[in-house]
Structure formats: C-alpha cells, structure tokens
Amino acid sequence: MAFIRLERQADTVIVTFARPPANAFDLELAREFHARLDELTANVPPAGVVITGDGRIFSGGVDFKAIPTYTVAQRAQMIGHINGAITALYGLPTATVAAVNGHAIGGAFVVMLACDARLAGDTDAKLGLTEVTAGIPYPACPIEVVQAEIEPSYRRHLVLTGEIITPRSAHAHGLIDEIVAPDALLGRAVDLARTRAAARAYARVKAQLKRDTLARMQSIIAAGSDPMFAHWV
C-alpha cells in the first residue's frame, strides 16, 4: 500500500502524506518518502514541489507506537530513511513549499522546516518539536535542520520544552511564512512554488545558502551511521 501520493499540476509536484489516521511515519512511510524524494532529485520538477498531508493532518511525526515493535535492524533502517529523506528535501534543487494543513508534530515539524517556504491553514492545529517529551532524540540530519532554521533563543525553548504552538504563534516567530484560509492553502502553495522556481538562479542560490548545513548532513549519510542510533535501540 502506498503511503505517499504524488500528483502533478502542470510542472509542479504535490507530495501528500497518506497514512490515516494521523499520516504518522512508520518504516514503510519513511522508506517511501525517501524514495520519492530521491526520484524528484533525479528528475527535478521545473515548477517546484509542495509537501502536504491528506485530510486535516499534515503528519503526526514518527509513529511511536510502531517503533517499539521494530527489530534493531528495522530501527536502523528507519533512522537511515529519515536522515536520507530530510537531506534530500532540504537540498532539493528547486523551490519547496510546505502546505501545513493540520497538526505537524515532531518529525513532521522538521519536514516543514526543511522546506524553503512554509504556509499554514488558519486553524488551531498543533505544531511542535516534541522529541524531548516523547523520549527519543533527534536523528542527526533533522537536528541539523532545526539548528539551521530556527533562531537560537526560540530554538532552545522549543527543543527543550517540546511546547505545542499554533500556526499563528509559529508565524509570529518566523517559522510559518503565511497564514492562509484552509480552502485556499494548497492552491496558494502551488502558486508560490511556481513563482519561486521560476527565478533563474533559484537552485544555485539555494545551494549557496544551505551549503554548510547540507555538507554536514551529507557526511552523515556517507558515513552510514547515526550517533543517536544507540538511543533508539
């Protein structure tokens, strides 16, 4: 069963998490997300990529009910696919836009941060980096994105408290770029992806901006191991 749905609107690709009820990341979804992003890296959509969730939830993040049932090998695969997917998304050489249509918790919040632009529906959705309260530390590549994309004092607060915030609070702190009426969210995200991707030097300038963070992430991928893996066993 496919947990990632791809839809093309002209030259823009919409990537949708589709694992009800919460679109949470288990091993299969993480593997599929990684594979789809690698495909998009190899065949870059000319008019950008939009990431969203099916229904009224962006994603509940890592499925902490599934993790305890995994073998050590499966947990290693899970971390590998999370690191690979986040690295591919962060460095994708075109415009990427998160259309946050509902709750975005833990790893899903990191997916949002890994996009170049983040739009959210005007809802009371719950957003948060909840790893500290979930009891499982960040894989190495997601924490690189968190460190790069959130201002230091607010990053310290979010990461060490696991506080749940609203889209409007995230917007006030610069983590969400626009608040959009829910029924207009996806269309606005597609339009923004197309506008940004049309800039002639977009991919090159994006690579310049993210170069140092991506280099560290890519070295983690190349090493084939994550220093946090021992804490997932």
N, C-alpha and C positions, 0 to 999 in steps of 0.2 A: 504493500500500500504506500502510495506517495504522500509524504507529509509536507512537501514543498510544491507549491503550484506556481508555474511560470506562465505569464500572459504577455503578449506583445501588443502594444498600442503604437502602431507605426514603428519607429526605430527606438522606442523606449520599452524596457522590460520591467514588468512588475513581478516581484518575488513575494509570494504570500506564504506565511507560516499557516499550515492547515492540519493541526493535530488537536482536535477537540478533546476536552472542553476548554483547555487553557493554552493550547499551542505551545506546551512546555517542551523543552529539549530533552529527549532521551537519546540513546546512542544512535538510533536509526535516523532521527531528525537531524542530529548533528552531522552524521555522515553525509546525508543527502544535501544539507545546506552547504557543506564544504565542497561537495562535488559540483553543485550548481554554480557556486562562485568561481571555482576553477574553470568551468566551462565559459563563464562570462568574461573571465580574464583572458582566455584564449581567443574568444570571439566577442570583442567589446561592443556593446550596443552603442551606436553612434549618438543616440539621444538620451543616454543615461539610464540609471537603474533606480527603481523605487522599491523599498522594503516595507511591508505591512503585514498585518495579521488578519486571519479570517474571523468573521463575526465581530464581536465587540471587544476582543482582547488582542493586543499586539503579541505578547507572549508572556507566560508566567516564568520564563527563565528555565534554569536547569530543573529537571523533574527529580526532586529529592526523594520521592517515593521509589523511583526506579533505581537510583544509584546503589542503595544497599543490597539490591538483588544481583548486582553485577560481579563477575569474577575480577581478579586483579587485572587480567589481560583486557577485559572489556572496559574497565575504568581507564586504563592507559590509552585505549583507542578513543574513548570519549574525550579525554583531555587533548589528545592529538588532533581530533577533528575540530574541537572548539578553537584551539590555537590556530589551526590552518584556516578555518573559516573567517575568524576575526582578522587575521593578517591579510587574507585575500580581499575582504571587504574594505578594510582601511586603505589598501593600496590600489584598489580597482581604478584603472586609468580612464575614468570618465566620471561624470557627476553622479553622486549617490544621494538619495533623499529618503529619510525615514518618515513614513506616514504613520504616526503613532495613534492608532485608532482606539486604544484602550489601555489596560494595565500593561506595564513594562517593568518587570521585576528582575533583579539580579543580572544574569547574563543577557537578558533582553534589553536592559538599560544600556549595557555595553554595546550591543548591536546598534542601538540608537546613536550612541556616542561615536561609533565607528563610521557613521555616515557623514558626508560633507555638510548636509543641511538636515534639520530636524523640524518637522511640523507635527502638531498635535491637535486632535479634535478638542473642542471646547466642552470638556466633560469633567467629571470628578474622578477620572482614572487614577489609579495608584501607581506611582513611579518610585523606584528606589534601588539602591545598591545594598542588598540585604545579606550578602555573604557572611558578614560578621555575626549576624543572628542565626543564620542557617547552619553555621558551624563548619563550613567548608571554605578554604581560602580560594582566592582567585587563581586561575591558571596564569602562566607568565605573560602571555600576549594580551589578554584582556586587561590586566593591571597596567600594562604599558599604555593602552588607550585611555584608561581612566586618568593616569598621571599626565598625559599629554593634553587632554581635552577639558579638564575641569580646573578652574582657578584654585591655587593651593589651599587657601584657608577653607573654602567651601568643600573642596575635595576631602580634606581631613575630616570635616564634620560628617559628610555623607558616608564616607567609607567606614569610619569608626563608630558611628551610631546606627547605621542601617535605617535611618529615618525614611519614612514614606512621605513623599511630597506629591503635590498636584501638578498638572500641566502648567497652570498659571504660575505656580511657585518656580517651576523649572524655567519658565520663560523669563521671570524676573531675574533669575541668576544666569541667564545667557545660555542655558543648556537646550532650550527649545527656541527656535528662531521665529516661529509664527504660531499663533493660536487660530484655528480655522473652524468654521461651522462643520460639524461631523459629516453632513451630507456633501460637503464641498471638498473634504480633505484629500481624497485620492486624486481628484482632478487637478487640484492645486499642486499636489506633489509631482504629478506628471509634467505639468506646465513648467514648474521650477527646474526639474531635471533637464528638460529640453533646453530651457533658456541658458542654464549654466553650461551644459555640454557643448552648446554652440560657440562658446568662446574659443578662439583659435588656439590659444596656448593653455587651455584648461588642464589637460593631463600633465603637461610639463611643469607648470607652476605648482600643481597639487603635489607632484613628486618632490619638488624642491621643499615645499612646506613640511612634508611628512617624512623627509629623508632619514633623519636621525632615529626617529621612533621606529620607522619601518626596518631600518638596518638591524636594530636590536631584536625586533620581532622575527625577522628572517633568520638571524643567527640562532634563535631558539628553535625554529623549525628545522634548520640544518643540523642542529645537534641531536635532534630526535628524542629529546628528553626534556622534562619539565621539573625544575627543582621542587615544585609544590606537589608532585605526584605522591610522595610518601604520605602526605596528609589527606589524600583521597582514598587510601587503602583501608 
